[in-house]
Amino acid sequence: MATVYLTRRVRFNAAHKLWVDKWTEEKNIAVFGKCANKNWHGHNYELFVTVKGQPDPDTGFVMDAKKLRDLIKQTITSKTDHSNLNLDVDFVPKGMQPTTENMVILFWQQLEPHIEGCQLHSIRLHETENIFAEYLGE
């Protein structure tokens, strides 16, 4: 039977700052640029969650897209939307840089245990129209 990939897109807004305390301000700015702004900065994130599996013979769904949306909201966006990723989100470890790369791994860890009847295939997070990270659970 054919494997089908279903993707749900959600959007959220969040602030963060990339900063290493043991570095000088000059080094932080050299490495992180605008992301090292002392007063934080924000992004309009786009999150793409893809599951894979075989369509159910009765519904034709790999997974109900509304259920996937609700799981994403419950496990991720209810905690990240209009939040400070450094300070407000309980699943971001203290001291971890809330980069797009780290966030896709953390999002996977939050969502994957709740996926039923199919498999989580990928988490893709767009920080800007030109920058995104994707994680395949590897």
Secondary structure, 3 states (H helix, E strand, C coil): CCCEEEEEEEEEEEEECCCCCCCCHHHHHHHHHHHHCCCCEEEEEEEEEEEEECCCCCCCCCCCHHHHHHHHHHHHHHHHCCEECCCCCCCCCCCCCCCHHHHHHHHHHHHHHHCCCCEEEEEEEECCCCCEEEECCC
